[in-house]
Every structure is written in structure tokens, then in C-alpha cells.
Amino acid sequence: MNRNQRLSPAEQYQQTHQVDERELRFKEIQFFVVRTAGRCFKQCINNFETSTLSDPEKSCINNCIQRAQRSQAEIQQVMPEIDKRFKD
């Protein structure tokens, strides 16, 4: 007998729902990372003649990623309020 057979239907639903939420959150983070890396690369990397980043390119990449992270954090802070307004 496996663990799911001992759970009530409500517990099974809750367990499945939690897994779905974690998977969705992982996919959102993965999308954010890929999108940010692509955008920052296009914006910051200009010299393809060397195999290393120049100091200005490194600085640009760092600033770009930090800006994206701050923006994402601010969006996450206001989203619950926006969601609440749409649900009301």
C-alpha cells in the first residue's frame, strides 16, 4: 500500500496542488533567469573577439541582473494587492 492510498481525497488533492505550485514557481524562476540573461547579454556584450568579458561588460551585466531582480521583487510585493483587486 503506497502513501497516497492512505490519504483522504482532500489530502491527496492538497498534496498534488502543492506539487503543482512548486513546479509552477520553478518554471517561473527558470523563465525569469533565461529571459533576464538573454536581455542582459544583448544589452551588455558587444565584443565577440575575446573569450573574456571586459570590465565594462561585467559591470553592465551585474547592473542589469540586479535591476531585473529588484524589479521582480517589487512586482512580487504588489501582486497580492493586484490579485485581490481583481478577485473582489
PyMOL Python script that loads the backbone (N, CA, C, O; Angstrom):
from pymol import cmd

cmd.read_pdbstr("""\
ATOM      1  N   MET A   1       0.848  -1.176   0.000  1.00  0.00           N
ATOM      2  CA  MET A   1       0.000   0.000   0.000  1.00  0.00           C
ATOM      3  C   MET A   1       0.897   1.244   0.000  1.00  0.00           C
ATOM      4  O   MET A   1       1.749   1.400   0.874  1.00  0.00           O
ATOM      5  N   ASN A   2       0.700   2.117  -0.978  1.00  0.00           N
ATOM      6  CA  ASN A   2       1.540   3.314  -1.011  1.00  0.00           C
ATOM      7  C   ASN A   2       0.911   4.438  -0.192  1.00  0.00           C
ATOM      8  O   ASN A   2      -0.231   4.345   0.259  1.00  0.00           O
ATOM      9  N   ARG A   3       1.688   5.495  -0.016  1.00  0.00           N
ATOM     10  CA  ARG A   3       1.268   6.604   0.855  1.00  0.00           C
ATOM     11  C   ARG A   3      -0.015   7.265   0.374  1.00  0.00           C
ATOM     12  O   ARG A   3      -0.852   7.631   1.199  1.00  0.00           O
ATOM     13  N   ASN A   4      -0.198   7.432  -0.934  1.00  0.00           N
ATOM     14  CA  ASN A   4      -1.397   8.088  -1.463  1.00  0.00           C
ATOM     15  C   ASN A   4      -2.668   7.317  -1.149  1.00  0.00           C
ATOM     16  O   ASN A   4      -3.737   7.917  -1.032  1.00  0.00           O
ATOM     17  N   GLN A   5      -2.576   6.014  -1.011  1.00  0.00           N
ATOM     18  CA  GLN A   5      -3.765   5.227  -0.710  1.00  0.00           C
ATOM     19  C   GLN A   5      -4.220   5.448   0.729  1.00  0.00           C
ATOM     20  O   GLN A   5      -5.383   5.195   1.042  1.00  0.00           O
ATOM     21  N   ARG A   6      -3.356   5.902   1.597  1.00  0.00           N
ATOM     22  CA  ARG A   6      -3.720   6.161   2.986  1.00  0.00           C
ATOM     23  C   ARG A   6      -4.237   7.577   3.184  1.00  0.00           C
ATOM     24  O   ARG A   6      -4.782   7.884   4.244  1.00  0.00           O
ATOM     25  N   LEU A   7      -4.083   8.435   2.206  1.00  0.00           N
ATOM     26  CA  LEU A   7      -4.531   9.817   2.319  1.00  0.00           C
ATOM     27  C   LEU A   7      -5.996   9.933   1.928  1.00  0.00           C
ATOM     28  O   LEU A   7      -6.487   9.203   1.067  1.00  0.00           O
ATOM     29  N   SER A   8      -6.673  10.853   2.570  1.00  0.00           N
ATOM     30  CA  SER A   8      -8.055  11.129   2.181  1.00  0.00           C
ATOM     31  C   SER A   8      -8.031  11.848   0.833  1.00  0.00           C
ATOM     32  O   SER A   8      -6.989  12.369   0.435  1.00  0.00           O
ATOM     33  N   PRO A   9      -9.152  11.886   0.131  1.00  0.00           N
ATOM     34  CA  PRO A   9      -9.191  12.618  -1.142  1.00  0.00           C
ATOM     35  C   PRO A   9      -8.766  14.079  -0.982  1.00  0.00           C
ATOM     36  O   PRO A   9      -8.082  14.628  -1.846  1.00  0.00           O
ATOM     37  N   ALA A  10      -9.170  14.702   0.115  1.00  0.00           N
ATOM     38  CA  ALA A  10      -8.785  16.098   0.340  1.00  0.00           C
ATOM     39  C   ALA A  10      -7.277  16.225   0.524  1.00  0.00           C
ATOM     40  O   ALA A  10      -6.665  17.163   0.014  1.00  0.00           O
ATOM     41  N   GLU A  11      -6.681  15.289   1.246  1.00  0.00           N
ATOM     42  CA  GLU A  11      -5.234  15.311   1.457  1.00  0.00           C
ATOM     43  C   GLU A  11      -4.487  15.034   0.155  1.00  0.00           C
ATOM     44  O   GLU A  11      -3.447  15.638  -0.110  1.00  0.00           O
ATOM     45  N   GLN A  12      -5.015  14.127  -0.652  1.00  0.00           N
ATOM     46  CA  GLN A  12      -4.400  13.841  -1.952  1.00  0.00           C
ATOM     47  C   GLN A  12      -4.438  15.082  -2.836  1.00  0.00           C
ATOM     48  O   GLN A  12      -3.451  15.414  -3.492  1.00  0.00           O
ATOM     49  N   TYR A  13      -5.583  15.764  -2.851  1.00  0.00           N
ATOM     50  CA  TYR A  13      -5.716  16.983  -3.652  1.00  0.00           C
ATOM     51  C   TYR A  13      -4.718  18.033  -3.176  1.00  0.00           C
ATOM     52  O   TYR A  13      -4.033  18.663  -3.981  1.00  0.00           O
ATOM     53  N   GLN A  14      -4.645  18.215  -1.853  1.00  0.00           N
ATOM     54  CA  GLN A  14      -3.741  19.213  -1.294  1.00  0.00           C
ATOM     55  C   GLN A  14      -2.291  18.891  -1.649  1.00  0.00           C
ATOM     56  O   GLN A  14      -1.529  19.785  -2.018  1.00  0.00           O
ATOM     57  N   GLN A  15      -1.914  17.639  -1.541  1.00  0.00           N
ATOM     58  CA  GLN A  15      -0.546  17.227  -1.854  1.00  0.00           C
ATOM     59  C   GLN A  15      -0.236  17.478  -3.331  1.00  0.00           C
ATOM     60  O   GLN A  15       0.825  18.008  -3.661  1.00  0.00           O
ATOM     61  N   THR A  16      -1.144  17.104  -4.205  1.00  0.00           N
ATOM     62  CA  THR A  16      -0.959  17.327  -5.641  1.00  0.00           C
ATOM     63  C   THR A  16      -0.892  18.814  -5.949  1.00  0.00           C
ATOM     64  O   THR A  16      -0.069  19.254  -6.752  1.00  0.00           O
ATOM     65  N   HIS A  17      -1.763  19.587  -5.306  1.00  0.00           N
ATOM     66  CA  HIS A  17      -1.806  21.029  -5.531  1.00  0.00           C
ATOM     67  C   HIS A  17      -0.493  21.681  -5.102  1.00  0.00           C
ATOM     68  O   HIS A  17       0.001  22.577  -5.787  1.00  0.00           O
ATOM     69  N   GLN A  18       0.078  21.244  -3.982  1.00  0.00           N
ATOM     70  CA  GLN A  18       1.348  21.792  -3.515  1.00  0.00           C
ATOM     71  C   GLN A  18       2.472  21.486  -4.496  1.00  0.00           C
ATOM     72  O   GLN A  18       3.327  22.335  -4.747  1.00  0.00           O
ATOM     73  N   VAL A  19       2.476  20.289  -5.047  1.00  0.00           N
ATOM     74  CA  VAL A  19       3.487  19.917  -6.043  1.00  0.00           C
ATOM     75  C   VAL A  19       3.330  20.788  -7.280  1.00  0.00           C
ATOM     76  O   VAL A  19       4.321  21.271  -7.829  1.00  0.00           O
ATOM     77  N   ASP A  20       2.085  20.994  -7.725  1.00  0.00           N
ATOM     78  CA  ASP A  20       1.833  21.835  -8.890  1.00  0.00           C
ATOM     79  C   ASP A  20       2.322  23.260  -8.655  1.00  0.00           C
ATOM     80  O   ASP A  20       2.907  23.868  -9.551  1.00  0.00           O
ATOM     81  N   GLU A  21       2.089  23.799  -7.458  1.00  0.00           N
ATOM     82  CA  GLU A  21       2.535  25.155  -7.146  1.00  0.00           C
ATOM     83  C   GLU A  21       4.060  25.251  -7.164  1.00  0.00           C
ATOM     84  O   GLU A  21       4.610  26.226  -7.675  1.00  0.00           O
ATOM     85  N   ARG A  22       4.741  24.257  -6.614  1.00  0.00           N
ATOM     86  CA  ARG A  22       6.216  24.263  -6.619  1.00  0.00           C
ATOM     87  C   ARG A  22       6.743  24.176  -8.049  1.00  0.00           C
ATOM     88  O   ARG A  22       7.694  24.868  -8.412  1.00  0.00           O
ATOM     89  N   GLU A  23       6.124  23.328  -8.848  1.00  0.00           N
ATOM     90  CA  GLU A  23       6.553  23.184 -10.240  1.00  0.00           C
ATOM     91  C   GLU A  23       6.323  24.482 -11.000  1.00  0.00           C
ATOM     92  O   GLU A  23       7.179  24.903 -11.778  1.00  0.00           O
ATOM     93  N   LEU A  24       5.180  25.118 -10.783  1.00  0.00           N
ATOM     94  CA  LEU A  24       4.883  26.384 -11.441  1.00  0.00           C
ATOM     95  C   LEU A  24       5.886  27.449 -11.020  1.00  0.00           C
ATOM     96  O   LEU A  24       6.383  28.197 -11.861  1.00  0.00           O
ATOM     97  N   ARG A  25       6.186  27.526  -9.736  1.00  0.00           N
ATOM     98  CA  ARG A  25       7.144  28.510  -9.233  1.00  0.00           C
ATOM     99  C   ARG A  25       8.529  28.267  -9.836  1.00  0.00           C
ATOM    100  O   ARG A  25       9.218  29.215 -10.212  1.00  0.00           O
ATOM    101  N   PHE A  26       8.937  27.004  -9.928  1.00  0.00           N
ATOM    102  CA  PHE A  26      10.225  26.671 -10.532  1.00  0.00           C
ATOM    103  C   PHE A  26      10.257  27.129 -11.986  1.00  0.00           C
ATOM    104  O   PHE A  26      11.250  27.705 -12.431  1.00  0.00           O
ATOM    105  N   LYS A  27       9.187  26.879 -12.725  1.00  0.00           N
ATOM    106  CA  LYS A  27       9.138  27.279 -14.134  1.00  0.00           C
ATOM    107  C   LYS A  27       9.166  28.794 -14.276  1.00  0.00           C
ATOM    108  O   LYS A  27       9.790  29.317 -15.198  1.00  0.00           O
ATOM    109  N   GLU A  28       8.492  29.508 -13.369  1.00  0.00           N
ATOM    110  CA  GLU A  28       8.521  30.969 -13.405  1.00  0.00           C
ATOM    111  C   GLU A  28       9.937  31.491 -13.175  1.00  0.00           C
ATOM    112  O   GLU A  28      10.390  32.404 -13.866  1.00  0.00           O
ATOM    113  N   ILE A  29      10.624  30.913 -12.212  1.00  0.00           N
ATOM    114  CA  ILE A  29      12.001  31.332 -11.923  1.00  0.00           C
ATOM    115  C   ILE A  29      12.906  31.020 -13.106  1.00  0.00           C
ATOM    116  O   ILE A  29      13.740  31.838 -13.494  1.00  0.00           O
ATOM    117  N   GLN A  30      12.737  29.842 -13.672  1.00  0.00           N
ATOM    118  CA  GLN A  30      13.544  29.443 -14.823  1.00  0.00           C
ATOM    119  C   GLN A  30      13.311  30.403 -15.994  1.00  0.00           C
ATOM    120  O   GLN A  30      14.268  30.818 -16.648  1.00  0.00           O
ATOM    121  N   PHE A  31      12.067  30.756 -16.260  1.00  0.00           N
ATOM    122  CA  PHE A  31      11.746  31.688 -17.337  1.00  0.00           C
ATOM    123  C   PHE A  31      12.379  33.051 -17.066  1.00  0.00           C
ATOM    124  O   PHE A  31      12.943  33.664 -17.972  1.00  0.00           O
ATOM    125  N   PHE A  32      12.286  33.526 -15.824  1.00  0.00           N
ATOM    126  CA  PHE A  32      12.868  34.812 -15.451  1.00  0.00           C
ATOM    127  C   PHE A  32      14.375  34.818 -15.694  1.00  0.00           C
ATOM    128  O   PHE A  32      14.911  35.780 -16.245  1.00  0.00           O
ATOM    129  N   VAL A  33      15.053  33.761 -15.289  1.00  0.00           N
ATOM    130  CA  VAL A  33      16.509  33.680 -15.445  1.00  0.00           C
ATOM    131  C   VAL A  33      16.897  33.688 -16.924  1.00  0.00           C
ATOM    132  O   VAL A  33      17.798  34.421 -17.331  1.00  0.00           O
ATOM    133  N   VAL A  34      16.218  32.878 -17.715  1.00  0.00           N
ATOM    134  CA  VAL A  34      16.540  32.793 -19.147  1.00  0.00           C
ATOM    135  C   VAL A  34      16.263  34.125 -19.840  1.00  0.00           C
ATOM    136  O   VAL A  34      17.081  34.604 -20.624  1.00  0.00           O
ATOM    137  N   ARG A  35      15.111  34.717 -19.549  1.00  0.00           N
ATOM    138  CA  ARG A  35      14.751  35.998 -20.171  1.00  0.00           C
ATOM    139  C   ARG A  35      15.728  37.092 -19.762  1.00  0.00           C
ATOM    140  O   ARG A  35      16.175  37.871 -20.603  1.00  0.00           O
ATOM    141  N   THR A  36      16.060  37.155 -18.481  1.00  0.00           N
ATOM    142  CA  THR A  36      16.977  38.184 -17.985  1.00  0.00           C
ATOM    143  C   THR A  36      18.370  38.006 -18.579  1.00  0.00           C
ATOM    144  O   THR A  36      18.992  38.977 -19.009  1.00  0.00           O
ATOM    145  N   ALA A  37      18.855  36.784 -18.603  1.00  0.00           N
ATOM    146  CA  ALA A  37      20.184  36.528 -19.166  1.00  0.00           C
ATOM    147  C   ALA A  37      20.238  36.942 -20.631  1.00  0.00           C
ATOM    148  O   ALA A  37      21.210  37.559 -21.066  1.00  0.00           O
ATOM    149  N   GLY A  38      19.213  36.612 -21.387  1.00  0.00           N
ATOM    150  CA  GLY A  38      19.181  36.983 -22.800  1.00  0.00           C
ATOM    151  C   GLY A  38      19.146  38.481 -23.007  1.00  0.00           C
ATOM    152  O   GLY A  38      19.869  39.023 -23.843  1.00  0.00           O
ATOM    153  N   ARG A  39      18.298  39.149 -22.235  1.00  0.00           N
ATOM    154  CA  ARG A  39      18.177  40.604 -22.371  1.00  0.00           C
ATOM    155  C   ARG A  39      19.479  41.295 -21.963  1.00  0.00           C
ATOM    156  O   ARG A  39      19.942  42.205 -22.649  1.00  0.00           O
ATOM    157  N   CYS A  40      20.067  40.863 -20.849  1.00  0.00           N
ATOM    158  CA  CYS A  40      21.307  41.485 -20.385  1.00  0.00           C
ATOM    159  C   CYS A  40      22.460  41.195 -21.348  1.00  0.00           C
ATOM    160  O   CYS A  40      23.308  42.058 -21.576  1.00  0.00           O
ATOM    161  N   PHE A  41      22.495  40.001 -21.905  1.00  0.00           N
ATOM    162  CA  PHE A  41      23.533  39.660 -22.880  1.00  0.00           C
ATOM    163  C   PHE A  41      23.437  40.590 -24.089  1.00  0.00           C
ATOM    164  O   PHE A  41      24.440  41.160 -24.518  1.00  0.00           O
ATOM    165  N   LYS A  42      22.238  40.742 -24.632  1.00  0.00           N
ATOM    166  CA  LYS A  42      22.059  41.613 -25.802  1.00  0.00           C
ATOM    167  C   LYS A  42      22.435  43.054 -25.494  1.00  0.00           C
ATOM    168  O   LYS A  42      23.008  43.752 -26.330  1.00  0.00           O
ATOM    169  N   GLN A  43      22.108  43.486 -24.294  1.00  0.00           N
ATOM    170  CA  GLN A  43      22.345  44.871 -23.903  1.00  0.00           C
ATOM    171  C   GLN A  43      23.815  45.149 -23.588  1.00  0.00           C
ATOM    172  O   GLN A  43      24.302  46.251 -23.842  1.00  0.00           O
ATOM    173  N   CYS A  44      24.519  44.169 -23.043  1.00  0.00           N
ATOM    174  CA  CYS A  44      25.839  44.436 -22.462  1.00  0.00           C
ATOM    175  C   CYS A  44      27.036  43.885 -23.234  1.00  0.00           C
ATOM    176  O   CYS A  44      28.127  44.448 -23.152  1.00  0.00           O
ATOM    177  N   ILE A  45      26.856  42.824 -23.963  1.00  0.00           N
ATOM    178  CA  ILE A  45      28.002  42.176 -24.607  1.00  0.00           C
ATOM    179  C   ILE A  45      28.140  42.688 -26.034  1.00  0.00           C
ATOM    180  O   ILE A  45      27.265  42.496 -26.879  1.00  0.00           O
ATOM    181  N   ASN A  46      29.273  43.348 -26.271  1.00  0.00           N
ATOM    182  CA  ASN A  46      29.487  43.973 -27.574  1.00  0.00           C
ATOM    183  C   ASN A  46      30.706  43.435 -28.312  1.00  0.00           C
ATOM    184  O   ASN A  46      30.773  43.510 -29.539  1.00  0.00           O
ATOM    185  N   ASN A  47      31.660  42.899 -27.579  1.00  0.00           N
ATOM    186  CA  ASN A  47      32.913  42.467 -28.183  1.00  0.00           C
ATOM    187  C   ASN A  47      32.971  40.941 -28.196  1.00  0.00           C
ATOM    188  O   ASN A  47      33.040  40.299 -27.148  1.00  0.00           O
ATOM    189  N   PHE A  48      32.942  40.379 -29.390  1.00  0.00           N
ATOM    190  CA  PHE A  48      32.977  38.927 -29.533  1.00  0.00           C
ATOM    191  C   PHE A  48      34.343  38.434 -30.013  1.00  0.00           C
ATOM    192  O   PHE A  48      34.482  37.281 -30.421  1.00  0.00           O
ATOM    193  N   GLU A  49      35.344  39.308 -29.963  1.00  0.00           N
ATOM    194  CA  GLU A  49      36.684  38.953 -30.415  1.00  0.00           C
ATOM    195  C   GLU A  49      37.518  38.312 -29.316  1.00  0.00           C
ATOM    196  O   GLU A  49      38.556  37.717 -29.602  1.00  0.00           O
ATOM    197  N   THR A  50      37.084  38.423 -28.062  1.00  0.00           N
ATOM    198  CA  THR A  50      37.819  37.818 -26.950  1.00  0.00           C
ATOM    199  C   THR A  50      36.914  36.819 -26.233  1.00  0.00           C
ATOM    200  O   THR A  50      35.689  36.858 -26.353  1.00  0.00           O
ATOM    201  N   SER A  51      37.549  35.937 -25.493  1.00  0.00           N
ATOM    202  CA  SER A  51      36.778  34.915 -24.775  1.00  0.00           C
ATOM    203  C   SER A  51      36.436  35.342 -23.351  1.00  0.00           C
ATOM    204  O   SER A  51      35.798  34.591 -22.613  1.00  0.00           O
ATOM    205  N   THR A  52      36.856  36.538 -22.967  1.00  0.00           N
ATOM    206  CA  THR A  52      36.561  37.033 -21.623  1.00  0.00           C
ATOM    207  C   THR A  52      35.762  38.329 -21.708  1.00  0.00           C
ATOM    208  O   THR A  52      35.795  39.037 -22.714  1.00  0.00           O
ATOM    209  N   LEU A  53      35.053  38.616 -20.640  1.00  0.00           N
ATOM    210  CA  LEU A  53      34.288  39.860 -20.581  1.00  0.00           C
ATOM    211  C   LEU A  53      35.197  41.006 -20.164  1.00  0.00           C
ATOM    212  O   LEU A  53      36.084  40.840 -19.327  1.00  0.00           O
ATOM    213  N   SER A  54      34.967  42.154 -20.750  1.00  0.00           N
ATOM    214  CA  SER A  54      35.694  43.350 -20.327  1.00  0.00           C
ATOM    215  C   SER A  54      35.089  43.843 -19.009  1.00  0.00           C
ATOM    216  O   SER A  54      33.993  43.433 -18.628  1.00  0.00           O
ATOM    217  N   ASP A  55      35.804  44.715 -18.330  1.00  0.00           N
ATOM    218  CA  ASP A  55      35.275  45.267 -17.077  1.00  0.00           C
ATOM    219  C   ASP A  55      33.953  46.011 -17.295  1.00  0.00           C
ATOM    220  O   ASP A  55      33.027  45.834 -16.503  1.00  0.00           O
ATOM    221  N   PRO A  56      33.833  46.842 -18.345  1.00  0.00           N
ATOM    222  CA  PRO A  56      32.535  47.495 -18.574  1.00  0.00           C
ATOM    223  C   PRO A  56      31.403  46.488 -18.858  1.00  0.00           C
ATOM    224  O   PRO A  56      30.267  46.698 -18.433  1.00  0.00           O
ATOM    225  N   GLU A  57      31.714  45.409 -19.571  1.00  0.00           N
ATOM    226  CA  GLU A  57      30.700  44.383 -19.834  1.00  0.00           C
ATOM    227  C   GLU A  57      30.281  43.694 -18.538  1.00  0.00           C
ATOM    228  O   GLU A  57      29.095  43.455 -18.313  1.00  0.00           O
ATOM    229  N   LYS A  58      31.253  43.376 -17.689  1.00  0.00           N
ATOM    230  CA  LYS A  58      30.943  42.752 -16.396  1.00  0.00           C
ATOM    231  C   LYS A  58      30.060  43.666 -15.553  1.00  0.00           C
ATOM    232  O   LYS A  58      29.076  43.226 -14.958  1.00  0.00           O
ATOM    233  N   SER A  59      30.423  44.923 -15.516  1.00  0.00           N
ATOM    234  CA  SER A  59      29.653  45.895 -14.742  1.00  0.00           C
ATOM    235  C   SER A  59      28.228  46.019 -15.281  1.00  0.00           C
ATOM    236  O   SER A  59      27.264  46.056 -14.517  1.00  0.00           O
ATOM    237  N   CYS A  60      28.115  46.082 -16.592  1.00  0.00           N
ATOM    238  CA  CYS A  60      26.802  46.179 -17.231  1.00  0.00           C
ATOM    239  C   CYS A  60      25.949  44.955 -16.910  1.00  0.00           C
ATOM    240  O   CYS A  60      24.776  45.090 -16.561  1.00  0.00           O
ATOM    241  N   ILE A  61      26.526  43.773 -17.025  1.00  0.00           N
ATOM    242  CA  ILE A  61      25.802  42.530 -16.725  1.00  0.00           C
ATOM    243  C   ILE A  61      25.327  42.533 -15.275  1.00  0.00           C
ATOM    244  O   ILE A  61      24.165  42.238 -14.997  1.00  0.00           O
ATOM    245  N   ASN A  62      26.235  42.868 -14.348  1.00  0.00           N
ATOM    246  CA  ASN A  62      25.868  42.894 -12.932  1.00  0.00           C
ATOM    247  C   ASN A  62      24.741  43.884 -12.663  1.00  0.00           C
ATOM    248  O   ASN A  62      23.782  43.563 -11.962  1.00  0.00           O
ATOM    249  N   ASN A  63      24.856  45.085 -13.218  1.00  0.00           N
ATOM    250  CA  ASN A  63      23.814  46.099 -13.025  1.00  0.00           C
ATOM    251  C   ASN A  63      22.488  45.658 -13.629  1.00  0.00           C
ATOM    252  O   ASN A  63      21.432  45.846 -13.025  1.00  0.00           O
ATOM    253  N   CYS A  64      22.545  45.080 -14.804  1.00  0.00           N
ATOM    254  CA  CYS A  64      21.335  44.628 -15.495  1.00  0.00           C
ATOM    255  C   CYS A  64      20.619  43.546 -14.684  1.00  0.00           C
ATOM    256  O   CYS A  64      19.401  43.600 -14.511  1.00  0.00           O
ATOM    257  N   ILE A  65      21.364  42.584 -14.196  1.00  0.00           N
ATOM    258  CA  ILE A  65      20.764  41.489 -13.428  1.00  0.00           C
ATOM    259  C   ILE A  65      20.216  42.002 -12.100  1.00  0.00           C
ATOM    260  O   ILE A  65      19.123  41.608 -11.691  1.00  0.00           O
ATOM    261  N   GLN A  66      20.956  42.869 -11.426  1.00  0.00           N
ATOM    262  CA  GLN A  66      20.469  43.428 -10.163  1.00  0.00           C
ATOM    263  C   GLN A  66      19.188  44.232 -10.371  1.00  0.00           C
ATOM    264  O   GLN A  66      18.261  44.149  -9.565  1.00  0.00           O
ATOM    265  N   ARG A  67      19.138  44.998 -11.440  1.00  0.00           N
ATOM    266  CA  ARG A  67      17.940  45.784 -11.754  1.00  0.00           C
ATOM    267  C   ARG A  67      16.751  44.865 -12.008  1.00  0.00           C
ATOM    268  O   ARG A  67      15.643  45.133 -11.543  1.00  0.00           O
ATOM    269  N   ALA A  68      16.979  43.793 -12.740  1.00  0.00           N
ATOM    270  CA  ALA A  68      15.906  42.832 -13.018  1.00  0.00           C
ATOM    271  C   ALA A  68      15.434  42.162 -11.732  1.00  0.00           C
ATOM    272  O   ALA A  68      14.233  41.968 -11.540  1.00  0.00           O
ATOM    273  N   GLN A  69      16.364  41.809 -10.851  1.00  0.00           N
ATOM    274  CA  GLN A  69      15.989  41.181  -9.580  1.00  0.00           C
ATOM    275  C   GLN A  69      15.187  42.135  -8.703  1.00  0.00           C
ATOM    276  O   GLN A  69      14.199  41.732  -8.089  1.00  0.00           O
ATOM    277  N   ARG A  70      15.605  43.390  -8.642  1.00  0.00           N
ATOM    278  CA  ARG A  70      14.852  44.379  -7.849  1.00  0.00           C
ATOM    279  C   ARG A  70      13.458  44.575  -8.422  1.00  0.00           C
ATOM    280  O   ARG A  70      12.479  44.656  -7.680  1.00  0.00           O
ATOM    281  N   SER A  71      13.374  44.650  -9.736  1.00  0.00           N
ATOM    282  CA  SER A  71      12.063  44.806 -10.378  1.00  0.00           C
ATOM    283  C   SER A  71      11.166  43.621 -10.074  1.00  0.00           C
ATOM    284  O   SER A  71       9.989  43.792  -9.757  1.00  0.00           O
ATOM    285  N   GLN A  72      11.715  42.430 -10.168  1.00  0.00           N
ATOM    286  CA  GLN A  72      10.946  41.215  -9.885  1.00  0.00           C
ATOM    287  C   GLN A  72      10.467  41.212  -8.436  1.00  0.00           C
ATOM    288  O   GLN A  72       9.325  40.845  -8.163  1.00  0.00           O
ATOM    289  N   ALA A  73      11.327  41.617  -7.510  1.00  0.00           N
ATOM    290  CA  ALA A  73      10.955  41.658  -6.090  1.00  0.00           C
ATOM    291  C   ALA A  73       9.831  42.663  -5.852  1.00  0.00           C
ATOM    292  O   ALA A  73       8.906  42.391  -5.088  1.00  0.00           O
ATOM    293  N   GLU A  74       9.909  43.821  -6.502  1.00  0.00           N
ATOM    294  CA  GLU A  74       8.857  44.828  -6.348  1.00  0.00           C
ATOM    295  C   GLU A  74       7.535  44.331  -6.919  1.00  0.00           C
ATOM    296  O   GLU A  74       6.475  44.561  -6.337  1.00  0.00           O
ATOM    297  N   ILE A  75       7.601  43.659  -8.041  1.00  0.00           N
ATOM    298  CA  ILE A  75       6.389  43.101  -8.648  1.00  0.00           C
ATOM    299  C   ILE A  75       5.764  42.072  -7.716  1.00  0.00           C
ATOM    300  O   ILE A  75       4.546  42.058  -7.537  1.00  0.00           O
ATOM    301  N   GLN A  76       6.578  41.220  -7.128  1.00  0.00           N
ATOM    302  CA  GLN A  76       6.062  40.200  -6.217  1.00  0.00           C
ATOM    303  C   GLN A  76       5.417  40.821  -4.987  1.00  0.00           C
ATOM    304  O   GLN A  76       4.485  40.248  -4.425  1.00  0.00           O
ATOM    305  N   GLN A  77       5.899  41.982  -4.563  1.00  0.00           N
ATOM    306  CA  GLN A  77       5.310  42.646  -3.406  1.00  0.00           C
ATOM    307  C   GLN A  77       3.929  43.214  -3.718  1.00  0.00           C
ATOM    308  O   GLN A  77       3.045  43.182  -2.862  1.00  0.00           O
ATOM    309  N   VAL A  78       3.730  43.729  -4.920  1.00  0.00           N
ATOM    310  CA  VAL A  78       2.442  44.354  -5.243  1.00  0.00           C
ATOM    311  C   VAL A  78       1.431  43.382  -5.841  1.00  0.00           C
ATOM    312  O   VAL A  78       0.238  43.685  -5.879  1.00  0.00           O
ATOM    313  N   MET A  79       1.878  42.232  -6.305  1.00  0.00           N
ATOM    314  CA  MET A  79       0.955  41.285  -6.943  1.00  0.00           C
ATOM    315  C   MET A  79      -0.188  40.830  -6.040  1.00  0.00           C
ATOM    316  O   MET A  79      -1.319  40.744  -6.519  1.00  0.00           O
ATOM    317  N   PRO A  80       0.042  40.535  -4.765  1.00  0.00           N
ATOM    318  CA  PRO A  80      -1.101  40.127  -3.935  1.00  0.00           C
ATOM    319  C   PRO A  80      -2.201  41.188  -3.890  1.00  0.00           C
ATOM    320  O   PRO A  80      -3.385  40.853  -3.913  1.00  0.00           O
ATOM    321  N   GLU A  81      -1.821  42.449  -3.829  1.00  0.00           N
ATOM    322  CA  GLU A  81      -2.815  43.526  -3.811  1.00  0.00           C
ATOM    323  C   GLU A  81      -3.546  43.614  -5.146  1.00  0.00           C
ATOM    324  O   GLU A  81      -4.760  43.815  -5.179  1.00  0.00           O
ATOM    325  N   ILE A  82      -2.823  43.466  -6.230  1.00  0.00           N
ATOM    326  CA  ILE A  82      -3.453  43.495  -7.554  1.00  0.00           C
ATOM    327  C   ILE A  82      -4.393  42.310  -7.712  1.00  0.00           C
ATOM    328  O   ILE A  82      -5.514  42.466  -8.196  1.00  0.00           O
ATOM    329  N   ASP A  83      -3.945  41.127  -7.309  1.00  0.00           N
ATOM    330  CA  ASP A  83      -4.800  39.937  -7.375  1.00  0.00           C
ATOM    331  C   ASP A  83      -6.070  40.136  -6.567  1.00  0.00           C
ATOM    332  O   ASP A  83      -7.161  39.772  -7.005  1.00  0.00           O
ATOM    333  N   LYS A  84      -5.918  40.716  -5.385  1.00  0.00           N
ATOM    334  CA  LYS A  84      -7.074  40.946  -4.516  1.00  0.00           C
ATOM    335  C   LYS A  84      -8.080  41.871  -5.196  1.00  0.00           C
ATOM    336  O   LYS A  84      -9.286  41.634  -5.120  1.00  0.00           O
ATOM    337  N   ARG A  85      -7.602  42.913  -5.855  1.00  0.00           N
ATOM    338  CA  ARG A  85      -8.498  43.858  -6.538  1.00  0.00           C
ATOM    339  C   ARG A  85      -9.279  43.175  -7.656  1.00  0.00           C
ATOM    340  O   ARG A  85     -10.460  43.462  -7.855  1.00  0.00           O
ATOM    341  N   PHE A  86      -8.626  42.276  -8.385  1.00  0.00           N
ATOM    342  CA  PHE A  86      -9.311  41.588  -9.473  1.00  0.00           C
ATOM    343  C   PHE A  86     -10.304  40.554  -8.962  1.00  0.00           C
ATOM    344  O   PHE A  86     -11.305  40.275  -9.622  1.00  0.00           O
ATOM    345  N   LYS A  87     -10.036  39.986  -7.796  1.00  0.00           N
ATOM    346  CA  LYS A  87     -10.932  38.970  -7.241  1.00  0.00           C
ATOM    347  C   LYS A  87     -12.157  39.586  -6.582  1.00  0.00           C
ATOM    348  O   LYS A  87     -13.201  38.940  -6.485  1.00  0.00           O
ATOM    349  N   ASP A  88     -12.038  40.830  -6.128  1.00  0.00           N
ATOM    350  CA  ASP A  88     -13.166  41.490  -5.451  1.00  0.00           C
ATOM    351  C   ASP A  88     -14.208  41.981  -6.415  1.00  0.00           C
ATOM    352  O   ASP A  88     -15.213  42.556  -5.998  1.00  0.00           O
TER     353      ASP A  88
END
""", "prot")
cmd.dss("prot")
cmd.show_as("cartoon", "prot")
cmd.util.cbc("prot")
cmd.orient("prot")
